[in-house]
Amino acid sequence: MVEVERHISKDELAELIREETDSRINDRLNFIQHLYHGDEVPEAVGKVGYGTTTGYNWIHAWNDDGVEGLVPNFGGGRPPKLTSEQEEQFIIILAEDAPWTTAEVHELLAEEFGVEYSERHLRRKLESYGMKYAKPKPYDYRRPDDADEILDERLEKALDEIENVDSDEGELMTDGGCTVGFFDETFPKPEDVYQRVWDFETPSQEVSTERFDANTFGFYALNGADAVEFMPNSKSESVCEFLRQIREKNPEGALIVVLDNYPSHHAHDVKDLAEELGIRLVFLPKYSPHLNPIEPLWRELKYALSRVFVTSEDTFQSLIQNTFDRLSTKLSYAQDWIDKFLADSGRLRQ
C-alpha cells in the first residue's frame, strides 16, 4: 500500500481545489483529497473516473513533487491529441476488447498514447465512433450461439408444412391465409416502478401493495387478431384455454404461434389441442427470449403502468387490457424479427 505524503494541510488542499480552473488538475487534486480522507488508491481514483494504474501514477507524482507533480506535462501548450494513425489504433483496441468503462478508456489513452480528454470530450469522441454507453443487457450463458439459425429452421419447417397441406394458403394474409403471432405470459404488479423522473428532492411515488391476480397471457399477432386474457395459473389447462381464444379470434386459415419453452407449453394436451385447432407451435431456442417480439411489448406495458395508482383488481386488469390493446397495434416491436426471419421468404403480405 502506498501512503500519501501530506505536503500541505487538508484546508490548504481544499483551497487549491476551489481555486483550480483546469479540470485535469482538479481531478488529480480531488483524488489526493480522497486519499487524505482515508480512501485507498483504487477507491479514490474511481471516484474521479479514472483507472487504478492512473491512480498509482498520480500518487507517486504527488509524493515526489507535490502539487507540481500533478500538472500534466504538456510542454506549456495544448494537451496532445491522437494522430490519425493513433486514432485508428485506438478504435481497433476499443473494438477488440469491448465493452469498456469510462475509467478504463481514460487509462487506455493515458497508458498507450499519453493523451487525456475531459469526460465530456471523451464521450463525444466515443459516440462519434458509433459506440453506445448503456447498461449491458444480461443474457443466459446457456443461450445457443446459433439461436437465430435454429429459429429460422423451425419457422421454415412450419411454413413448408402449411404449403404442403394447401398451396393456396402459402402466403401470410390478413384475410385468411396464414397468421403468425407470438405468445407469452407476464405478471404485472401494481407496486412496480420503472420510470425515472426529475424532482427537486429524492423522487418517491405512492404505490399499492395489494396482491392482484394479473397472470396475463398475451398473443401479439403480426397480421391477425391479438388476444390478451387473465388466467388463474400457467398450467397446461390455462394454455389450452388461451389457444382456443387465439383460434376464436383468428378462425380462418393456418396459424403459427411462436412461444418459449415453459414446461406447460410442451405438455401433451397442449400439443394435441394445437394440432386439432390447426395451430403450428414454433418453439424458440432455449434461453432465447430476445427472439420473441412480445417481450419489448411487455416491457413498455409495465413501464406505462408504473405511474398509475390503483387499489382495485378490476381496475388494474382493465388498465392492462387497454394498454395491451393499444400497444399491440404497433408492428414496430416485431420489425427487426420480420426483417430477419420473413423478409427473404416472400410469404408476408400486408
VEXDREN-2710 file (C-alpha; in Angstrom, 1 decimal):
% VEXDREN-2710
k/r/px/py/pz
1/MET/0.0/0.0/0.0
2/VAL/1.3/3.4/-0.9
3/GLU/0.9/6.1/1.7
4/VAL/0.1/9.6/0.6
5/GLU/2.6/12.3/1.5
6/ARG/0.9/15.3/3.3
7/HIS/2.8/18.1/1.7
8/ILE/0.0/20.5/2.6
9/SER/-2.8/20.6/5.1
10/LYS/-6.4/19.5/4.4
11/ASP/-7.6/23.1/4.4
12/GLU/-4.8/24.2/2.0
13/LEU/-5.7/21.3/-0.3
14/ALA/-9.4/22.3/-0.2
15/GLU/-8.5/25.9/-1.0
16/LEU/-6.4/24.7/-4.1
17/ILE/-9.4/22.7/-5.3
18/ARG/-11.7/25.7/-5.0
19/GLU/-9.3/27.9/-6.9
20/GLU/-8.2/25.5/-9.7
21/THR/-9.7/26.1/-13.1
22/ASP/-8.1/23.3/-15.0
23/SER/-10.4/20.3/-14.8
24/ARG/-7.5/17.9/-15.3
25/ILE/-5.5/19.2/-12.4
26/ASN/-8.8/19.5/-10.4
27/ASP/-9.4/15.8/-10.9
28/ARG/-5.9/15.0/-9.5
29/LEU/-6.4/17.3/-6.5
30/ASN/-9.7/15.7/-5.7
31/PHE/-8.0/12.3/-5.9
32/ILE/-5.4/13.4/-3.4
33/GLN/-8.2/14.8/-1.2
34/HIS/-9.9/11.4/-1.2
35/LEU/-6.6/9.8/-0.1
36/TYR/-6.4/12.4/2.7
37/HIS/-9.8/11.3/3.9
38/GLY/-8.7/7.7/4.1
39/ASP/-9.6/6.1/0.8
40/GLU/-7.3/3.6/-0.8
41/VAL/-5.9/4.4/-4.3
42/PRO/-8.5/2.2/-6.3
43/GLU/-11.4/3.8/-4.5
44/ALA/-10.1/7.3/-4.6
45/VAL/-9.3/7.3/-8.4
46/GLY/-12.6/5.5/-9.2
47/LYS/-14.4/8.5/-7.6
48/VAL/-12.9/10.8/-10.2
49/GLY/-13.5/8.5/-13.1
50/TYR/-10.0/7.0/-13.8
51/GLY/-8.4/3.6/-13.6
52/THR/-6.2/2.2/-10.8
53/THR/-2.9/2.4/-12.8
54/THR/-3.5/6.1/-13.4
55/GLY/-4.2/6.5/-9.6
56/TYR/-0.8/5.0/-8.7
57/ASN/0.9/7.2/-11.3
58/TRP/-0.7/10.2/-9.7
59/ILE/0.1/9.3/-6.1
60/HIS/3.8/8.7/-7.0
61/ALA/3.9/12.0/-8.8
62/TRP/2.4/13.8/-5.8
63/ASN/4.6/12.1/-3.3
64/ASP/7.7/13.0/-5.3
65/ASP/6.9/16.6/-6.3
66/GLY/3.7/17.7/-4.5
67/VAL/1.3/19.9/-6.5
68/GLU/3.7/20.4/-9.3
69/GLY/3.9/16.7/-9.9
70/LEU/0.1/16.7/-10.7
71/VAL/0.5/19.3/-13.5
72/PRO/0.1/17.4/-16.9
73/ASN/3.4/17.5/-18.8
74/PHE/2.1/19.2/-22.0
75/GLY/5.2/21.4/-22.5
76/GLY/3.2/24.6/-21.9
77/GLY/1.0/24.1/-25.0
78/ARG/-2.3/22.4/-25.6
79/PRO/-2.7/18.8/-24.5
80/PRO/-1.7/16.3/-27.1
81/LYS/-4.4/14.7/-29.3
82/LEU/-4.4/11.4/-31.1
83/THR/-2.9/11.5/-34.5
84/SER/-5.0/9.9/-37.3
85/GLU/-2.8/6.8/-37.1
86/GLN/-3.2/6.6/-33.3
87/GLU/-6.9/7.1/-33.6
88/GLU/-7.2/4.2/-36.0
89/GLN/-5.2/2.0/-33.5
90/PHE/-7.3/3.3/-30.6
91/ILE/-10.6/2.3/-32.4
92/ILE/-9.1/-1.2/-33.1
93/ILE/-8.2/-1.7/-29.5
94/LEU/-11.7/-0.5/-28.4
95/ALA/-13.4/-2.9/-30.8
96/GLU/-11.2/-5.9/-29.9
97/ASP/-11.7/-5.6/-26.1
98/ALA/-15.2/-4.0/-25.8
99/PRO/-17.0/-3.3/-23.6
100/TRP/-15.2/-0.6/-21.6
101/THR/-15.9/1.5/-18.6
102/THR/-15.1/5.2/-18.9
103/ALA/-12.3/4.9/-16.4
104/GLU/-10.8/2.1/-18.4
105/VAL/-10.8/4.2/-21.6
106/HIS/-9.2/7.1/-19.8
107/GLU/-6.5/4.7/-18.6
108/LEU/-6.0/3.3/-22.1
109/LEU/-5.5/6.7/-23.5
110/ALA/-3.0/7.7/-20.8
111/GLU/-1.0/4.5/-20.8
112/GLU/-0.9/3.7/-24.6
113/PHE/-1.0/7.2/-26.1
114/GLY/-0.1/9.7/-23.4
115/VAL/-3.4/11.5/-24.1
116/GLU/-6.0/12.9/-21.7
117/TYR/-9.5/14.1/-22.6
118/SER/-12.2/15.6/-20.4
119/GLU/-15.2/13.4/-19.6
120/ARG/-17.4/15.4/-22.0
121/HIS/-15.0/15.3/-24.9
122/LEU/-14.3/11.6/-24.5
123/ARG/-18.0/10.8/-24.5
124/ARG/-18.4/12.8/-27.8
125/LYS/-15.4/11.1/-29.3
126/LEU/-16.7/7.6/-28.4
127/GLU/-20.1/8.4/-29.7
128/SER/-18.6/9.6/-33.0
129/TYR/-17.1/6.1/-33.4
130/GLY/-20.6/4.6/-33.2
131/MET/-20.1/3.4/-29.6
132/LYS/-23.1/3.4/-27.2
133/TYR/-23.0/4.0/-23.5
134/ALA/-25.6/1.8/-21.7
135/LYS/-26.1/-0.7/-19.0
136/PRO/-25.3/-4.1/-20.6
137/LYS/-28.3/-6.3/-21.3
138/PRO/-27.9/-9.6/-19.4
139/TYR/-28.5/-12.9/-21.2
140/ASP/-28.3/-16.5/-20.2
141/TYR/-24.9/-18.1/-20.7
142/ARG/-26.7/-21.2/-21.9
143/ARG/-28.2/-19.5/-24.9
144/PRO/-27.1/-21.3/-28.1
145/ASP/-24.7/-19.4/-30.3
146/ASP/-26.8/-20.3/-33.3
147/ALA/-30.2/-19.4/-31.8
148/ASP/-31.2/-17.3/-34.9
149/GLU/-30.4/-20.2/-37.2
150/ILE/-32.4/-22.7/-35.0
151/LEU/-35.5/-20.5/-35.0
152/ASP/-35.2/-19.8/-38.8
153/GLU/-35.2/-23.6/-39.4
154/ARG/-38.2/-24.2/-37.2
155/LEU/-40.2/-21.4/-38.8
156/GLU/-39.3/-22.5/-42.3
157/LYS/-40.4/-26.0/-41.4
158/ALA/-43.8/-24.8/-40.1
159/LEU/-44.3/-22.7/-43.2
160/ASP/-43.4/-25.6/-45.5
161/GLU/-45.8/-27.9/-43.8
162/ILE/-48.6/-25.3/-44.3
163/GLU/-47.7/-25.1/-48.0
164/ASN/-47.7/-28.8/-48.4
165/VAL/-51.2/-29.0/-46.8
166/ASP/-52.7/-26.4/-49.2
167/SER/-50.6/-24.4/-51.5
168/ASP/-53.4/-21.8/-51.7
169/GLU/-52.6/-20.9/-48.1
170/GLY/-49.0/-20.3/-48.7
171/GLU/-49.0/-16.5/-48.3
172/LEU/-49.4/-14.8/-44.9
173/MET/-52.5/-12.8/-45.3
174/THR/-54.9/-10.8/-43.1
175/ASP/-58.0/-12.3/-44.8
176/GLY/-57.5/-15.9/-44.2
177/GLY/-54.2/-17.5/-45.3
178/CYS/-51.6/-17.9/-42.5
179/THR/-51.4/-15.8/-39.4
180/VAL/-48.2/-15.5/-37.4
181/GLY/-48.1/-14.3/-33.8
182/PHE/-46.2/-14.5/-30.5
183/PHE/-47.5/-16.0/-27.2
184/ASP/-46.1/-15.2/-23.8
185/GLU/-47.1/-14.6/-20.2
186/THR/-46.3/-11.8/-17.8
187/PHE/-47.1/-10.8/-14.2
188/PRO/-47.5/-7.1/-13.8
189/LYS/-47.6/-5.8/-10.2
190/PRO/-49.2/-2.5/-9.1
191/GLU/-46.1/-1.7/-6.9
192/ASP/-43.6/-1.9/-9.8
193/VAL/-41.8/1.4/-10.5
194/TYR/-39.9/1.6/-13.8
195/GLN/-39.9/5.2/-14.9
196/ARG/-37.2/7.7/-13.9
197/VAL/-38.4/11.2/-13.0
198/TRP/-37.0/14.6/-12.3
199/ASP/-37.6/16.1/-8.8
200/PHE/-36.0/18.6/-6.5
201/GLU/-35.8/16.0/-3.8
202/THR/-35.3/12.3/-3.9
203/PRO/-38.2/11.1/-6.1
204/SER/-40.9/9.0/-4.3
205/GLN/-44.1/7.5/-5.6
206/GLU/-47.2/6.3/-3.8
207/VAL/-47.9/2.7/-4.8
208/SER/-50.4/0.0/-4.0
209/THR/-49.1/-3.1/-2.3
210/GLU/-52.4/-5.1/-2.9
211/ARG/-51.8/-8.5/-4.3
212/PHE/-53.9/-8.6/-7.5
213/ASP/-54.4/-11.6/-9.7
214/ALA/-52.9/-10.4/-13.0
215/ASN/-51.3/-13.5/-14.5
216/THR/-51.5/-12.2/-18.1
217/PHE/-51.5/-14.3/-21.3
218/GLY/-50.8/-12.3/-24.5
219/PHE/-50.9/-13.1/-28.2
220/TYR/-49.2/-10.4/-30.4
221/ALA/-50.1/-11.1/-34.0
222/LEU/-48.2/-9.8/-37.0
223/ASN/-51.2/-9.9/-39.3
224/GLY/-54.2/-11.2/-37.4
225/ALA/-56.1/-10.5/-34.3
226/ASP/-54.3/-10.0/-31.0
227/ALA/-55.5/-11.6/-27.7
228/VAL/-55.0/-10.9/-24.0
229/GLU/-56.5/-12.8/-21.1
230/PHE/-56.0/-13.2/-17.3
231/MET/-55.5/-16.8/-16.3
232/PRO/-55.6/-18.4/-12.8
233/ASN/-52.3/-20.1/-13.4
234/SER/-49.7/-21.1/-16.1
235/LYS/-50.7/-24.8/-16.2
236/SER/-51.4/-26.6/-19.4
237/GLU/-55.2/-26.3/-18.9
238/SER/-54.8/-22.5/-19.0
239/VAL/-52.5/-22.6/-22.0
240/CYS/-55.1/-24.8/-23.8
241/GLU/-57.9/-22.3/-23.0
242/PHE/-55.8/-19.4/-24.3
243/LEU/-55.1/-21.3/-27.6
244/ARG/-58.8/-21.7/-28.1
245/GLN/-59.2/-18.0/-27.6
246/ILE/-56.5/-17.3/-30.1
247/ARG/-58.2/-19.5/-32.6
248/GLU/-61.6/-18.0/-32.0
249/LYS/-60.1/-14.6/-32.8
250/ASN/-58.3/-15.9/-35.9
251/PRO/-60.8/-18.5/-37.2
252/GLU/-59.6/-18.6/-40.8
253/GLY/-56.5/-20.2/-42.3
254/ALA/-53.4/-21.7/-40.8
255/LEU/-52.0/-20.3/-37.6
256/ILE/-48.4/-20.2/-36.4
257/VAL/-47.8/-19.4/-32.7
258/VAL/-44.2/-18.7/-31.6
259/LEU/-43.6/-19.3/-27.9
260/ASP/-41.0/-20.2/-25.4
261/ASN/-40.1/-23.4/-23.6
262/TYR/-42.1/-23.1/-20.4
263/PRO/-42.9/-26.7/-19.3
264/SER/-46.6/-26.4/-19.7
265/HIS/-46.1/-25.3/-23.3
266/HIS/-44.7/-28.7/-24.1
267/ALA/-47.5/-30.7/-22.4
268/HIS/-49.1/-33.4/-24.5
269/ASP/-52.6/-31.9/-24.1
270/VAL/-51.3/-28.5/-25.4
271/LYS/-49.7/-30.1/-28.4
272/ASP/-52.7/-32.3/-29.1
273/LEU/-55.1/-29.3/-28.9
274/ALA/-52.8/-27.2/-31.1
275/GLU/-52.9/-29.9/-33.8
276/GLU/-56.7/-30.2/-33.5
277/LEU/-57.1/-26.4/-33.9
278/GLY/-54.7/-26.2/-36.9
279/ILE/-52.1/-24.3/-34.9
280/ARG/-48.4/-24.8/-35.6
281/LEU/-46.4/-24.3/-32.4
282/VAL/-42.9/-22.9/-33.2
283/PHE/-40.7/-23.1/-30.1
284/LEU/-37.9/-20.6/-29.5
285/PRO/-34.4/-21.9/-28.9
286/LYS/-33.8/-22.4/-25.2
287/TYR/-32.8/-19.3/-23.2
288/SER/-33.6/-17.0/-26.1
289/PRO/-36.4/-14.7/-25.0
290/HIS/-34.8/-11.9/-27.1
291/LEU/-36.3/-13.7/-30.2
292/ASN/-39.9/-13.2/-29.0
293/PRO/-41.1/-9.7/-30.1
294/ILE/-43.8/-9.7/-27.4
295/GLU/-41.1/-9.2/-24.8
296/PRO/-40.5/-5.5/-25.6
297/LEU/-44.2/-5.0/-25.7
298/TRP/-44.4/-6.4/-22.1
299/ARG/-41.6/-4.0/-21.0
300/GLU/-43.5/-1.0/-22.4
301/LEU/-46.7/-2.1/-20.9
302/LYS/-45.1/-2.4/-17.4
303/TYR/-43.4/1.0/-18.0
304/ALA/-46.8/2.6/-18.8
305/LEU/-48.5/1.1/-15.8
306/SER/-45.7/2.1/-13.3
307/ARG/-47.0/5.6/-12.9
308/VAL/-50.6/4.6/-12.2
309/PHE/-52.0/4.1/-8.7
310/VAL/-54.7/1.5/-8.4
311/THR/-56.4/-0.2/-5.4
312/SER/-58.9/-2.4/-7.4
313/GLU/-58.1/-5.7/-9.1
314/ASP/-60.7/-5.0/-11.8
315/THR/-59.3/-1.5/-12.5
316/PHE/-55.7/-2.9/-12.7
317/GLN/-56.8/-5.7/-15.1
318/SER/-58.7/-3.2/-17.2
319/LEU/-55.6/-1.0/-17.4
320/ILE/-53.6/-4.0/-18.6
321/GLN/-56.2/-4.9/-21.1
322/ASN/-56.4/-1.4/-22.6
323/THR/-52.7/-0.8/-22.6
324/PHE/-52.1/-4.2/-24.4
325/ASP/-54.8/-3.4/-26.9
326/ARG/-53.1/0.0/-27.7
327/LEU/-49.5/-1.3/-27.8
328/SER/-50.3/-4.5/-29.9
329/THR/-51.4/-2.4/-32.8
330/LYS/-47.8/-1.4/-33.3
331/LEU/-45.7/-3.6/-35.7
332/SER/-42.5/-1.9/-34.6
333/TYR/-41.8/-4.4/-31.8
334/ALA/-41.5/-7.1/-34.5
335/GLN/-40.0/-5.2/-37.4
336/ASP/-36.5/-6.5/-36.8
337/TRP/-37.9/-10.0/-36.4
338/ILE/-39.7/-9.7/-39.7
339/ASP/-36.6/-8.4/-41.5
340/LYS/-34.5/-11.3/-40.1
341/PHE/-36.9/-14.2/-40.4
342/LEU/-39.5/-13.4/-43.0
343/ALA/-38.0/-10.8/-45.3
344/ASP/-36.5/-13.3/-47.7
345/SER/-39.3/-15.8/-47.7
346/GLY/-41.7/-13.7/-49.8
347/ARG/-44.6/-15.0/-47.6
348/LEU/-45.5/-11.9/-45.6
349/ARG/-48.2/-9.8/-47.3
350/GLN/-49.7/-6.9/-45.6
END
